Amino acid sequence: MPPFTSVAAYTPPGVGMLAVGIVTEVFGPHGATLPGFDFALCTDRPGRVPTDLGVPLTITHDLDRLASADLVIALPWADFRTPPAPAVLDALSAAHERGSLVAAHCVGVFALAAAGLLDGRRATTHWRFARLLADRHPEVTVEPDALYIDEGRVTTGAGAAAGFDLCLHLLRREHGAATANAVARDLVLPAHRDGGQAQYLAAPAPESAGDERLAGVLAWARENLHQPLPVAELARRALMSKRSFARRFTAATGTTPHAWLRNLRLSAAEELLETTDLPVEEIARRVGYGSAAVLREQFVRRRGVPPRSYRRTFTNAP
């Protein structure tokens, strides 16, 4: 199927304003250089819809908008413990049966579960409500530590700001890394976050000179992907021991230095494959892999396809 071009977000009474802002920012206009989407909020009864902040939204589209959208997103709402009306569940199910992509994050996932769209699938939600989701819907395999879970035409995300991760993932999957990265830059967001929700459960590391040094080292690494970048070198630049650097790095990012670098290299390779005609051998060199064979092995393992197949997906290259 071609990438989605129309997006409809179901906006129930009591909708979370943060979630409305996330989908509007990601799928709203970003200038002439990026693809535009036919985006709309819709609800059960158009008009003034209350939100979790007490500030009402005026929404003009009803549930019929879900019937024409390529991507349907169920937004979280305050009274999620009460299932949506049958008409809403029918509309979500009909969209899925028609072939639309269906997604939700945070407690919006409860709407997809109530519609039966998560039966037999893995899903995530806000860690605080993962047990409730699992208890209410034992046919769903709940993974509370994931930022998002992609099950093909059904995708779920964790709580609050993880809605950005979910939306950027869908952009990357359907429209390519270059588009997702450009939207993330426009929103001043990381294009991809490693790690799971567990990184948010502990108290954040206190601000210190060490944190500033770590941020500087990460920025330097991004600009020098063509180099080997062993952890010992990163630690040296941060003026830390290798063990202290690894511990502080994991506390700050939720992942290991090796995993962070690997994802950074693969994301850079994706963008070069989409936006340049460089040979795969040159791309491998620029992102820090010793050969095209090493890049191919990592690409197949982490992205599921070899680099040349990925390039054909997002370009007209032979």
N, C-alpha and C positions, 0 to 999 in steps of 0.2 A: 504494500500500500504506500502511496506517496506520503511525505511528511504532513503533519497536521497544519492547517491554515486557519481554522476557526476554533475558538475556545469559549466554552460557556461554564461559568462558575455558579453552582447552586448556592444561594445565599439565604439560609433559613433565618427566621426571626431569632434574635439573640446572637447573630453571627459575630465572630471575633474580628474586630477591626484590624488587628495585625494581619490576619489571614487575607482580608480584603486588600490591604495594602500590598501584600506580597504578590498576589496574582496580578493585580493591576500594574505594579511596577515591572514585573517580568514580561508580561504579555502585552503591555501597552506600547505606545510608539517609542522608538529609540532612534529616530532619524532615518534618512533616506538610504543609508548604507546597510541597514539591517532589515530582515524580512518583517513585514507588518502582519499582524494577526487580526482577524475579525473577532474581537473580544467583547464579551458582554457578561454582566451579572444578571442572574434571573432568580425568581423566587416563586413561592406558591401563589401569592396574591400581589400583583404589582402595586406599588404605592410606597408609603413610608414604612420602612422595615426597621424595627428596633435593633440595636447592636449591644454588645457586652459593655460598651462604654457609656451607654445612655444617649448617644448621639445618633438619631435615625438617619438612614440612607433612603434616598428616593430611587427606586428600581422600577424600570419600565417594562422589563421582559418577564414573561411567565414561563412555566415549565416547557412550553412548546419549543423554546430556544434549545433545550437539551436534545431535541430530535434532529437538529441540523448541524450540531457541532462535531468536529473531528476529535476534540479532546474535551471531556467533561470532568470537572473538578468539584467534589463535594467539600465545602468549606466547614470548619469546625463551628460549633454553636454552644451556647451556655447550657441549654437543656438537653444535652446529648444523651442522657440516661433514658429519655423518652424517645422511642423510635419516631422517625419522620412519618408523615401521613402516607397512607397506601399509594396515593397518586405520585408522591415523590419516589417511593421505592420502585413503582412500576416504570417511571420515567428513567431512572438510573439503569434498571434492568434492560429496558428497551434500547437504550443507547448502547449498552454493551453488546446486546444481541445483534444490533445493526452493524457493529464493527468499530464503534468509537473506542478510543482509548479512555479509560476511566481511572481517576486518581483521587486521592485524599491524603491529608496529613493531619496530625494531632487527633483530636476527637472526631473530626470529620470522617475518620475511618469507620466509626460506628455506623454511619449511614450505609456504607458499602457492605458492611457485615450484615446489617439488617435486611439488605436487599438480596442477600445470598451470594454476592459476587466474590466473597473471599472463601467460600466453602472449598476445602481441599487445597487451599493456597497458603503460602507464608505471608505474613503481614506484620507491620509494626505500627506503633502509635506512641503517644507521649508515655514515657516510662512510668509516670504516676498512675496511668489508667490501663497499663498492659495486663495486669492481673484481672481487672474487671472485664476487659475484652475477651480474655481467654476463658473466664468462667461463663460468660454469657454465650459465647460462640465456640464451643469445644471442637467444632469441625474446622476451625481456623488454627493454623500453627503460628502462634504469636512469638515474634523475636524482639524482645524489648530493648536490645542494645543497638539495633541498627538505626542509622540515620534515614535510610529509605530502603525499600525492597521492591525490585522490579520483577514482576511476574508476567511480563509480556504486555498484554492489553489491560492489565490491572496493576497499578503501582501505588504503594502506600509510603507515607513518610512519618517521621517522629514529630515531636511537639514543637510549637512556637516557631522559632526562626528556621527550623529544619524544613519548613515549607519552601524556603529559597533553595535548599539543596535538592529537594524533589523537583521543583520546576526547572532548575538549571540542568538537572540530569535528563529530564524529558527533552529539553532543548538540544542537549548534546547528542542524545540518542537519535533524535529524529532529524535534526538540522545540522549536526556536526559540531566539533569542538570549537571551530573558529567563531560560529555564531554565539554559542554559549559563553565563550570567553569574552567576546565583545560586550554582551549584555552584562556579564559580571563586572567588567571594567566600568561600564556606564553606571552601575549601581554601587561601585566601590566595594565589591564583595569578592571573596576567594571563589574561583571558578569551580573548585572541588575541595571538599574536606574529607580527609581520611578519619578513620576511627568511628566509634559508636557513641551512643548517648552516655555511656559510663564516664566519658571525659567531663561531663557537665555535673555529675553528682557530687564530686568532691569540691571543696573550697578552692577557688582559683589561687594560683601562685601569687604571692605579694609582688608588687612592683619593686624592682631593684635594678641596680646597675647591671646585674647579670641578665635580666630580661632584655634590657636595651642591647647588650652585646649579642644575645641570642637572635634578636630581630635583625641586627646588622649582618650576622652570619647567614641567616636565611635569605636575606636580600642578595648578598654576595653570591650564594650558591645558585640562585635563580639566574644570575647574569653569567655564570661560568659553568653551565651544564656540560660543555664540551670537555671539561676536565674530569679526572677520575673521582674527585671529591670523597676520599675516604673519611670515615667518621673521625679518625685521629686528627686530620687536618682541620675539620670543622671545629673540633674541640679546642685545638690550638688557637684558632682565630677567635674563639669565644673566651680565651684565657681560662679554660677549665680543664680538669682532667677528663679523660674519655668517659669514665663512669659517671661523673657529675653531669657532663654534657648530655649523655644519653638519658639520665634521670630527669633533668630539667626539660629536655626536648619533649619527652613523652608527656610530662605534666602540662606543658604548654600547648601541644598539638593533638594529644590523644593517640599518637602513633609513634613508630620508631623512626630514627633517621633513615634507615635503609628503605623502609616502606614509603616514606615521604619523598625521598629522592627518586625512587622508582616511578611513583605516580607522576612526579614533576617531569621526568624524562619522557614518559609515555604521552602525557598531555601535550608537551612541546612537539613530539613527533606527530601526533594527530594533526595539530594545526599546520605544520609544515607539509604534511601529506595533502591536506585540503587546499592550501593556499599557494603552493609553489609547484614547480615542475622538477624540483631537485630529485636526483636519483636516490633510491632508498639507501644506498651506501653513504652518500653525503649526509642525508638526514641522520643516519645512525651516528656518524662522526660528530655532527653538531649537537646532538643531545647526550653524548657521552657514552655511547656503546662502542665496543671495540670493532664491531663488524656488523654488516647487514644481517648476518645469520643470528647474532645475539639479539638484535632488535626484533627480528622476526620471531624468535623463540619466546621472548617476553611479550610481544604483541599478541601472539596466538594464545598464550597462557592467560593473559589478563584481559584481553579485549575479544577473544573468541575467533578472530579472523587474522590472516596475514596482512602486513602493511599494504601490499598492492591491491588486495581485495577491498580494504578499507578505503583506499584512495578512489577506487571505481565507484564506491557507494555514494561519495559526496562530490565527485567531479565527473567530467566526461572523459577522463583519461582512459587510454586503452588498457 
